[in-house]
């Protein structure tokens, strides 16, 4: 399977589940035991606005490799006319780019790199 031929929205579809799973594990590891609290706190990480913010901060730090930037740009530039009602198209495309990268890294079996990205996000180094 040539990963570069996979539709970036398919990569984002996979990346979304992986990203959210990291967030849920992180919040539970902090001792959160109530679903409502987990849901409320997870929004701080999983909303398109926050994902776009995290991507931008990592890009400002030159955190990504050239190959990773290629996936990000492909996803960000993908022609899509739909986006959630609660954010603009640019924000949505940036969030999708982060998810697509995570999906790509997962299919590449590069869990270590996913861990590095998620550590930056979860350890509050980007705020």
N, C-alpha and C positions, 0 to 999 in steps of 0.2 A: 504494500500500500504506500503510495507516494503522499506523504502528509501535506505537501504543498498544493496538491490538487483538491484537497478536501475544502468544501465550502466553509468560509469563515464563520457563518452563522451556525453551522454544525459544530465547529470547534467551540464556539461560544456557548452553545447548548450544553456541551459536555463540561466546559470550564465553569459554568455557572453552578453546577451541582457540586463540583470539587471545591470551589471557592466557598460556597455556603457551608459545606461540611466542615471545612477548616474553622470557619467562624463559630459554628455550633460547638465543635469540640473545645475551642478556646474558651468560650463563655461558660461552658459546663465545667471546665477545669478551674475556673475562677470561683466555683462553688455555687453557681446559680442553680436553683432547684425548682423554680416556678416558670411554667411555660410562658406566661404573660411577660415576665421580666426578660426571659430569653428573647422573646419576639421583639420587645421594645428595644433592647440593647443591640440586637442583631442588625436593626435598621441603620445603626451608626456605621455599619460596615458594608451592608449589602445593597443599599439604595444606589441607583445609577449615579446620582450626584456624588456620593462618597467614593464609588469605584472610579469615577472619572477624576476625582481629586487625587486619589492614591496613584493612579497612572501618571498624572501630570507631575506629581512630586517625584516619583521615581525617574521620570524622563529628565526632569531638571537636574537630577543627581547623576545623569549618564549611567544609570544602573543597568540598562539593558544592552545585550550584545547586538551586533549587526543583524544576525539571524532573527533575534527576538523582535527587533525594530521592524524588520520586514513583515512579520506576522501582524504586528500592531498596526502598521500602515495599511496593510491589506484589509484588515477588519475595519479600520477607521474610515477607509475610503469606499467600502462596499456600498453599492447603490441600494438603499432601502428607503421606502417611503413611510414606513410605519415606525412609531415609537410610542412609549408609554405617555399617557396624558399628563403625568406629573413632572415631566422634564422635556427640555428641548432636544432637537435632533443631534446637535453637536455633543451634548452631554451623554446622550444615549450611545452614540457611536464610540465615544471614548470608553464608556463602561463595557461595551461589547468587545472592544479591542483588548481590554484586560482579561476578560473571560475567555476570549479566543486564544490568547497567549497561554493561559493556564491549560486549556483543552489541548493545545498543540504540545505543550511540554509533557502533559500526561500521556498522550499517544506516543510521544518520543521516549517514554519511560524515563523521564528526567525529573523524578520526584525530588531530588536534592535541590534543583533550581526552584521548583514550586515552593519548597520549604523556605528557601532564602527570600523569595518574594513575599510570602505570607508572614515571615518573621518581621520584615520591614513594616508591613501593614499592622500587624497585631501588637508589636512591641512599642507602638506609638512614636516611632522614629520619624514619621512623616508629618506630624501635626505641628 
